[in-house]
Amino acid sequence: MFSKEEAQRIKREFWVSFAEENPRKWLLYNTKIKDVAFKFYVDNKKAQVSLEIEPKDDKNRIIYYEKIESLKTILLEEYLPDAIFERDLYLENGKVISKIWVEKNQVSSNNRNTWPDIFDFFSDNMERFERFFYEYEDYIKDLKINT
């Protein structure tokens, strides 16, 4: 078990190392869709690459999710075969979001031996997710075109 300070130091070291090994600008929050963002996540059990849809207007959240869900076969067959879709994901704070993600288990940000696996997982899957998004972004962004 690590002290809080040690855990923060390791986490900071993890992200600095990832950035140094992958010196590129990721799409992340720059989707140009308010409250729709790509995210990296890692803890002491798993790593995730996700697209989180969390507009304050629940109607827009559902529309964006359903647009992406309408492309599910393409996403699964051509980009991310292990993607998981969750229309209504309830967070601990009570907020409801929609999320599409891929996950790698049995890795830990606290275990430097798993860092190369996490970095490869992050890089490969975020790149695939971004390619998918860029290919279909006009359709996803346009709320007038409904599913």
N, C-alpha and C positions, 0 to 999 in steps of 0.2 A: 504494500500500500504506500502511496506517495503522499507527502504533505501537499497542501493546497498550492503552495508556492512552487514545489517541484513539479506538480502536475501541470501548472500553467507554463512553466519553463519548457517542459517536454512538448506541450501542445504548440507553443510558439516555435520551437525548433522544428517540429514536424512540418508546419505550414511554410516556414522559411525554406526548408529543404525541398519541399514539393515545388515551390516557386522557382528555386534555383535549377531544379531538374527539368522544369517545364516552363521556360521563360516566354510564355505567350499570353496574349490577352484573351481570356475566356469571355464568352457572351454574358453569363451570369445575370446580373440585374439589367442589362442593356437590351432587353427584348423589345423595348418601345411599347410594351403593353403594361399599363399600370398594375402593380401588384402581381405580376407573373414573372417568375425568375427561376433560373437554373441554380442549383446549389450542390456543393460538395458537403458531405457529412461523414464524420468518423468519430467513433468512440472506442471503448476498450473491448468491443465484441464484433463490430461490423463497420463497413464503409458503404456509403450510398452516393449515387449521382441521381439527382432528381429535378423534375420540373414541378414547381409548386405554384398553384393557382389560388390566390387568396384575395380577390377584390372584395371590398367592403359590401358592395352590392351583390347579394347572393345570386341574383338572376344572371349577372354577367359571369360570375364564377362558373355556374352550371353551363352557360353557353360556351365559354372557352373550353371547358372540360369536354363537353359533348363534341365540339369540333375536332379536338385531338382524338377523342375516342372513335370518331367516325373514320379516322386514319389508322386505327389500331392494327389492322391486318398489315398495312404497309410498314408501320413502325416495327412490328414484331418480325416480319419476314425479311425486311431489308436493312434494318438498323440495330434494333435491340431485342433479340429473341426472348430474353428473360424479363422484359419490362413488366412491372406490376402496376395496375390501374386501380385507383381508389377515388371514387367520386366524392364521398363524404367521409373525410378523415377527421376525427375529433381529437384535437390537441388537448393536452393537460389543462390549459387555461380556459377550455370550453369553446374555443374558436373552431369553426369548421372550415377546412380547406379541401381542395382537390389536389391529388398528387399522382404523378407517374414517376416511377423510379426503378432503378436496378440496384442490386445489393450484393455485397461480397461478405460472407460470414467468416468467422474464425481468423480475423485480423484485428490488430489493436494499434491505436496511435501511441500507446505506451510501450509497445514492443518494437524496437528499431529493426528487428529482424523481419518484420512484416511490412515495413515501410516500402520497399521496392514493389511488392505485390499491390499495395494500396495505390502507389503512384501510377503504376501501369493501368490498374483498374480505373482510376480517376481519368487519366488521360485518354485512354481508349474509348471509354463509354461517354464522356462528355463530348469528345469529338464527334462520335456517332450521333448523339442527341442534337448537337448543334447543326450538323449536316441535315438532319431531318427537319429541324425547325426552319433553317434557311430555305429549304426546298418548298415548304408549305406555309411560310409565314404570312403571305398575303391573304390566304384563305383563313388562317387562324386569327389574324388581327381584325379582319373586317366583320364587325358585329351585324352588318346588314345582310351578309350571306349567312344564313342559318343552316344548320345541319338537316 
